[in-house]
Amino acid sequence: DVTAGLDITLAGESTDPVTVNVANTSSSISSQLQLFVDQYNKVRDKIDKLTFFNESDQTKGLLFGSSETLRMESDLSRLVTGRFYGVGKVQSLAQVGVNVDKDGKLSFDKSKLESAYQDDPAAVQKFFSDDKLGFGVKANAAMETLVGLNNSVLVNRSSTLNNQVEDIAKRIEALNGRLDRSRERMTNDFYNMELAINKIKANLSSIGQIQNLFTTSK
């Protein structure tokens, strides 16, 4: 409670006056932005790996043509390239050093963030932390829509695929039951056919013996 908005930790005692200099810094924002850029680019790499199409040999990724993946790409692209109105003069990631290249990957220019922060630290902070229109709120909302636990794009898709797998498993079980019954019926038919053939053979043998009797009598 020495100064409003400032936490001070006592590290030791001194008989001499101690001077504490307090200044705004963008270092924490910078580290978090670099982490965001790195993680975003990893997601892009994963999407590219799963959605590729090789025209020469007609091979394709597991999620090629997936509407959910296209939705994810679109929403993420809109998040990092869009403008955030109503938060002040800083309204985009580009203004704080985050840029998008032709492949959709992000890069971070730390010096641009530092320059914007020195010019107006409150504006930079408001861009990221405004509780209604800031980047943080918008990013969280986008992630919740795409991968949140409740009713998100990927969770719904996963649930749909799981239901399809369960339905296929039930169909396989039913078909296996029909196959077992057909196998049992065919086995019984084969057994009965063998019995009939053996009876016919026995009858033919008896007829042959009767013919032999007439032949012997002549």
Sine and cosine of phi, psi and omega as CSV:
sin_phi,cos_phi,sin_psi,cos_psi,sin_omega,cos_omega
0.00,0.00,0.26,0.96,0.01,-1.00
-0.92,0.40,-0.72,0.69,0.02,-1.00
-0.71,-0.70,0.72,-0.70,-0.03,-1.00
-0.88,0.48,0.75,-0.66,0.05,-1.00
0.99,0.15,0.13,0.99,-0.04,-1.00
-0.78,-0.63,0.79,-0.61,0.07,-1.00
-0.99,-0.13,0.76,-0.65,0.00,-1.00
-0.84,-0.54,0.76,-0.65,0.05,-1.00
-0.95,-0.30,0.82,-0.57,0.00,-1.00
-0.97,0.23,0.88,-0.48,-0.05,-1.00
-0.99,-0.12,-0.33,0.94,-0.03,-1.00
0.08,-1.00,-0.05,-1.00,-0.01,-1.00
-0.96,-0.29,0.47,-0.88,0.04,-1.00
-0.48,-0.88,0.63,-0.78,0.06,-1.00
-1.00,0.07,-0.20,0.98,0.02,-1.00
-0.99,-0.14,0.46,-0.89,0.05,-1.00
-0.87,0.49,0.62,-0.78,0.01,-1.00
-0.91,-0.41,0.80,-0.60,0.00,-1.00
-0.98,-0.21,0.79,-0.61,0.03,-1.00
-0.90,-0.43,0.87,-0.49,0.03,-1.00
-0.99,-0.16,0.78,-0.62,-0.01,-1.00
-0.89,-0.45,0.79,-0.61,0.00,-1.00
-0.60,-0.80,0.50,-0.87,0.09,-1.00
-0.92,0.38,0.60,-0.80,0.03,-1.00
-0.61,-0.79,0.53,-0.85,0.00,-1.00
-0.98,-0.20,0.18,0.98,-0.12,-0.99
-0.88,0.47,-0.67,0.75,-0.01,-1.00
-0.92,0.38,-0.64,0.77,0.06,-1.00
-0.90,0.44,-0.66,0.75,-0.02,-1.00
-0.87,0.49,-0.71,0.71,-0.02,-1.00
-0.92,0.40,-0.62,0.79,0.02,-1.00
-0.94,0.34,-0.61,0.80,0.04,-1.00
-0.91,0.41,-0.67,0.74,0.03,-1.00
-0.89,0.45,-0.63,0.77,0.06,-1.00
-0.89,0.45,-0.68,0.73,0.03,-1.00
-0.87,0.49,-0.71,0.70,0.01,-1.00
-0.87,0.49,-0.71,0.71,-0.01,-1.00
-0.89,0.47,-0.71,0.71,-0.03,-1.00
-0.93,0.36,-0.62,0.79,0.04,-1.00
-0.88,0.48,-0.70,0.71,-0.01,-1.00
-0.91,0.41,-0.54,0.84,0.08,-1.00
-0.91,0.41,-0.64,0.77,0.06,-1.00
-0.89,0.45,-0.67,0.74,0.04,-1.00
-0.88,0.48,-0.67,0.74,0.02,-1.00
-0.88,0.47,-0.67,0.74,-0.01,-1.00
-0.91,0.41,-0.67,0.74,0.03,-1.00
-0.89,0.46,-0.71,0.71,0.01,-1.00
-0.87,0.48,-0.62,0.78,-0.01,-1.00
-0.93,0.38,-0.54,0.84,-0.07,-1.00
-1.00,-0.03,-0.20,0.98,-0.08,-1.00
-0.86,-0.51,0.25,0.97,-0.06,-1.00
-0.93,0.36,0.37,-0.93,0.13,-0.99
-0.63,-0.77,0.85,-0.53,0.00,-1.00
-0.98,-0.19,0.95,-0.31,-0.09,-1.00
-0.92,0.39,-0.51,0.86,-0.07,-1.00
-0.92,0.40,-0.66,0.75,0.00,-1.00
-0.90,-0.43,0.12,0.99,0.08,-1.00
0.88,0.47,0.41,0.91,0.07,-1.00
-1.00,0.07,0.44,-0.90,-0.03,-1.00
-0.53,-0.85,0.34,-0.94,0.00,-1.00
-0.97,0.25,0.27,-0.96,-0.05,-1.00
-0.86,0.51,-0.56,0.83,-0.06,-1.00
-0.95,-0.30,0.35,0.94,0.02,-1.00
-0.87,0.49,0.79,-0.61,0.01,-1.00
0.99,0.17,0.06,1.00,-0.01,-1.00
-0.93,0.36,0.81,-0.58,0.01,-1.00
-0.91,0.42,-0.55,0.84,0.02,-1.00
-0.91,0.41,-0.64,0.77,0.02,-1.00
-0.93,0.37,-0.65,0.76,0.06,-1.00
-0.89,0.46,-0.63,0.78,0.04,-1.00
-0.90,0.44,-0.68,0.73,0.00,-1.00
-0.89,0.45,-0.72,0.69,0.02,-1.00
-0.86,0.51,-0.70,0.71,-0.03,-1.00
-0.90,0.44,-0.72,0.70,-0.04,-1.00
-0.92,0.39,-0.66,0.75,0.00,-1.00
-0.92,0.38,-0.65,0.76,0.03,-1.00
-0.89,0.46,-0.67,0.74,0.02,-1.00
-0.91,0.42,-0.57,0.82,0.00,-1.00
-0.91,0.42,-0.71,0.70,-0.12,-0.99
-1.00,0.07,-0.27,0.96,-0.01,-1.00
-0.94,-0.33,-0.19,0.98,-0.09,-1.00
-0.97,0.25,0.20,-0.98,0.08,-1.00
-0.97,-0.25,0.59,-0.81,-0.05,-1.00
-0.92,-0.38,1.00,-0.10,-0.06,-1.00
-0.99,0.17,0.50,-0.87,0.07,-1.00
1.00,-0.01,0.11,0.99,-0.01,-1.00
-0.92,-0.39,0.13,0.99,0.01,-1.00
0.93,-0.37,-0.35,-0.94,-0.10,-0.99
-0.98,0.20,-0.36,0.93,0.12,-0.99
-1.00,-0.01,0.91,-0.41,-0.14,-0.99
-0.78,-0.63,0.09,1.00,-0.01,-1.00
-0.46,-0.89,0.35,-0.94,0.05,-1.00
-0.91,0.40,-0.50,0.87,0.00,-1.00
-0.87,0.50,-0.53,0.85,-0.02,-1.00
-0.95,0.33,-0.30,0.95,0.03,-1.00
-0.92,-0.39,0.35,0.94,0.17,-0.99
0.99,-0.13,0.08,1.00,0.00,-1.00
-0.98,-0.19,0.88,-0.48,-0.05,-1.00
-0.83,-0.56,0.38,-0.92,-0.02,-1.00
-0.93,-0.38,0.76,-0.65,0.03,-1.00
-1.00,-0.01,-0.05,-1.00,-0.07,-1.00
-0.91,0.42,-0.36,0.93,0.01,-1.00
-1.00,-0.06,0.07,1.00,0.00,-1.00
1.00,0.08,0.11,0.99,0.01,-1.00
-1.00,0.07,0.42,-0.91,0.00,-1.00
-0.98,-0.19,0.49,-0.87,0.16,-0.99
-0.72,-0.70,0.43,-0.90,-0.08,-1.00
-0.81,-0.59,0.84,-0.54,0.05,-1.00
-0.98,-0.20,0.99,-0.15,-0.09,-1.00
-0.88,0.48,-0.59,0.81,-0.04,-1.00
-0.90,0.44,-0.54,0.84,0.02,-1.00
-0.93,0.37,-0.62,0.78,0.08,-1.00
-0.90,0.44,-0.72,0.70,-0.03,-1.00
-0.87,0.48,-0.64,0.77,0.01,-1.00
-0.90,0.43,-0.71,0.71,0.02,-1.00
-0.90,0.43,-0.60,0.80,-0.02,-1.00
-0.94,0.34,-0.65,0.76,0.04,-1.00
-0.91,0.42,-0.58,0.82,-0.01,-1.00
-0.93,0.37,-0.70,0.72,-0.04,-1.00
-0.37,-0.93,1.00,0.09,-0.04,-1.00
-0.87,0.49,-0.57,0.82,-0.01,-1.00
-0.90,0.43,-0.61,0.79,0.00,-1.00
-0.92,0.40,-0.66,0.75,0.03,-1.00
-0.91,0.42,-0.71,0.71,0.01,-1.00
-0.89,0.46,-0.66,0.75,-0.01,-1.00
-0.91,0.42,-0.62,0.79,0.01,-1.00
-0.86,0.52,-0.66,0.75,-0.04,-1.00
-1.00,0.09,-0.54,0.84,-0.22,-0.98
-0.92,-0.40,0.01,1.00,0.04,-1.00
-0.84,0.55,0.77,-0.64,-0.17,-0.99
-0.98,0.22,-0.01,1.00,0.03,-1.00
-0.84,-0.55,-0.64,0.77,-0.13,-0.99
-0.85,-0.53,-0.01,1.00,-0.07,-1.00
-0.95,0.32,0.24,-0.97,-0.02,-1.00
-0.88,0.48,-0.64,0.77,-0.02,-1.00
-0.87,0.50,-0.71,0.71,0.01,-1.00
-0.91,0.42,-0.69,0.72,-0.01,-1.00
-0.91,0.41,-0.64,0.77,0.01,-1.00
-0.91,0.42,-0.69,0.72,0.02,-1.00
-0.89,0.46,-0.64,0.77,0.02,-1.00
-0.91,0.42,-0.66,0.75,0.02,-1.00
-0.90,0.43,-0.68,0.73,0.01,-1.00
-0.91,0.41,-0.60,0.80,0.02,-1.00
-0.91,0.42,-0.64,0.77,0.02,-1.00
-0.92,0.40,-0.61,0.79,-0.09,-1.00
-1.00,0.08,-0.71,0.70,-0.15,-0.99
-0.74,-0.67,0.24,0.97,0.01,-1.00
-0.90,0.43,0.29,-0.96,-0.06,-1.00
-0.94,0.34,-0.47,0.88,-0.09,-1.00
-0.91,-0.41,0.91,-0.42,0.16,-0.99
0.85,0.52,0.60,0.80,0.06,-1.00
-1.00,-0.04,0.21,-0.98,-0.07,-1.00
-0.86,0.51,-0.79,0.62,-0.08,-1.00
-0.96,0.28,-0.57,0.82,0.03,-1.00
-0.92,0.40,-0.66,0.75,0.04,-1.00
-0.90,0.44,-0.65,0.76,0.02,-1.00
-0.90,0.43,-0.67,0.74,0.03,-1.00
-0.88,0.47,-0.66,0.75,0.02,-1.00
-0.90,0.44,-0.66,0.76,0.02,-1.00
-0.89,0.46,-0.72,0.70,0.01,-1.00
-0.90,0.44,-0.62,0.78,0.02,-1.00
-0.90,0.43,-0.65,0.76,0.04,-1.00
-0.90,0.44,-0.64,0.77,0.02,-1.00
-0.90,0.44,-0.65,0.76,0.03,-1.00
-0.89,0.46,-0.68,0.74,0.01,-1.00
-0.91,0.43,-0.65,0.76,0.04,-1.00
-0.90,0.45,-0.67,0.74,0.02,-1.00
-0.91,0.42,-0.64,0.77,0.02,-1.00
-0.89,0.46,-0.64,0.77,0.03,-1.00
-0.92,0.40,-0.64,0.77,0.02,-1.00
-0.90,0.43,-0.66,0.75,0.04,-1.00
-0.88,0.47,-0.67,0.74,0.01,-1.00
-0.89,0.46,-0.68,0.74,0.01,-1.00
-0.91,0.41,-0.67,0.74,0.02,-1.00
-0.91,0.41,-0.61,0.79,0.06,-1.00
-0.90,0.44,-0.60,0.80,0.06,-1.00
-0.90,0.44,-0.69,0.72,0.04,-1.00
-0.90,0.44,-0.63,0.77,0.02,-1.00
-0.90,0.44,-0.67,0.74,0.01,-1.00
-0.89,0.45,-0.66,0.75,0.00,-1.00
-0.92,0.39,-0.63,0.77,0.04,-1.00
-0.91,0.42,-0.66,0.75,0.03,-1.00
-0.88,0.47,-0.67,0.74,0.01,-1.00
-0.90,0.43,-0.68,0.73,0.01,-1.00
-0.90,0.43,-0.68,0.73,0.00,-1.00
-0.92,0.39,-0.59,0.81,0.05,-1.00
-0.90,0.44,-0.68,0.73,0.05,-1.00
-0.90,0.44,-0.66,0.76,0.03,-1.00
-0.89,0.46,-0.67,0.74,0.02,-1.00
-0.89,0.46,-0.68,0.74,0.01,-1.00
-0.89,0.46,-0.70,0.71,0.02,-1.00
-0.91,0.42,-0.59,0.81,0.04,-1.00
-0.90,0.43,-0.65,0.76,0.04,-1.00
-0.88,0.47,-0.66,0.75,0.04,-1.00
-0.89,0.46,-0.69,0.72,-0.01,-1.00
-0.89,0.45,-0.68,0.73,0.01,-1.00
-0.88,0.47,-0.67,0.74,0.01,-1.00
-0.89,0.45,-0.63,0.78,0.04,-1.00
-0.91,0.42,-0.66,0.75,0.02,-1.00
-0.89,0.45,-0.68,0.73,0.04,-1.00
-0.86,0.50,-0.67,0.74,0.00,-1.00
-0.90,0.43,-0.66,0.75,0.02,-1.00
-0.91,0.42,-0.66,0.75,0.02,-1.00
-0.90,0.44,-0.61,0.80,0.03,-1.00
-0.90,0.43,-0.65,0.76,0.04,-1.00
-0.91,0.42,-0.66,0.75,0.02,-1.00
-0.89,0.46,-0.65,0.76,0.01,-1.00
-0.88,0.47,-0.62,0.79,0.00,-1.00
-0.92,0.39,-0.61,0.80,0.05,-1.00
-0.90,0.43,-0.67,0.74,0.04,-1.00
-0.88,0.48,-0.63,0.78,0.01,-1.00
-0.89,0.45,-0.55,0.83,0.01,-1.00
-0.91,0.42,-0.70,0.71,0.00,-1.00
-0.92,0.40,-0.60,0.80,0.00,-1.00
-0.91,0.42,-0.65,0.76,-0.01,-1.00
-0.92,0.38,-0.60,0.80,-0.02,-1.00
-0.90,0.44,-0.61,0.79,0.05,-1.00
-0.91,0.41,0.00,0.00,0.00,0.00
